[in-house]
Amino acid sequence: MKILIAASVLILSFELSARQIQKITFSYWEKPDIDIFYSSPKSINANTKLLFLVHGGSRAAEKYINDWISFSKDRNVVLVAPEFSKKYYPQYAFLMMSKENGKSLNDESLYINNSLGLLFDFFKAKLKLSTSNYRLYGHSGGSQFVHRYLLLSNDTRIEKAAMANAGFYTFLDDEITYPFGTKKMKISDERIKWFYRLKGGVFLGSADNDPNHESLPRMRKARKQGKNRLERGKNFFEDLVKYGVDNNLPFRWRFQIVSNVGHSNIGMSMAASEFLLEDL
């Protein structure tokens, strides 16, 4: 079994009271190593929570955690930002289960649909956390990761999740192939019920409406979801509402359009942090 290697500590401010960001290389699994950035509050107690921040296609995990430092000031939360490298995890947004175009990937040893549960167990032990659940945020490609993780993971310890500005979505549609739909994905009825009970949120920037944005996915099945990220997110949420009504499922999710914000993690993080950190 591999071991976990501490790599460095990054000091973000000369103020003694400022949070620090630490970096480790996580090797405690039979998958390629990942770097992880994390930041803890001054003291950890029985009420300390853990929030995962999942980066977009830039793989800028360190920047994501930097963006959240100011929002987490005086909040009783550990921030954890894993970095899924492009070399070893090129299709991380699809949980390494398919390519962007829908071609299946059959190496189940590389699937990351239960990765955060393992990281949560590790940080819970490392930091002696008492919490039995965690929270989750993703922007852009990270938002794609998050909603697919909620559907395809076996972990039920997620209590809150926010996804912002995804390029396209996995609809609960058994006639559309993954990652655009759920055909052949074998999602249990119990998982879908859990998914709907979750305190989830879809956050969209009102200005993330450029149909020609350089990183907007343009595959035919993605275009069918809408002309831009704003339209695709609206259509996804409306489809969730319809599915819930058709199947008599209580729906606890929130939907928020953030005014005057485009494809910006920092802008979306400000809104999502009010939801994810409101009670900490």
ABEGO torsion letter per residue (X at the ends): XBBBBBABBBBABABAABBBBBBBBBABBABBBBBBBBBBBABBBAABBBBBBBBBAAGBAAAAAAAAAAAABGBBBBBBBBBBBAAABAAAAAGGABBAAGBBBABAAABAAAAAAAAAAAAAAAAGBABABBBBBBBEAAAAAAAAAAAABABAABABBBBBGBABBBBBBAABBOAABABGAGBBAAAAAAAAABBBBBBBBAABABAABAABBABAAAAAAEABAAAAAAAAAAAAAAAAAAAGBBBABBBBBBBGBBBBAAAAAAAAAAAAAAAX
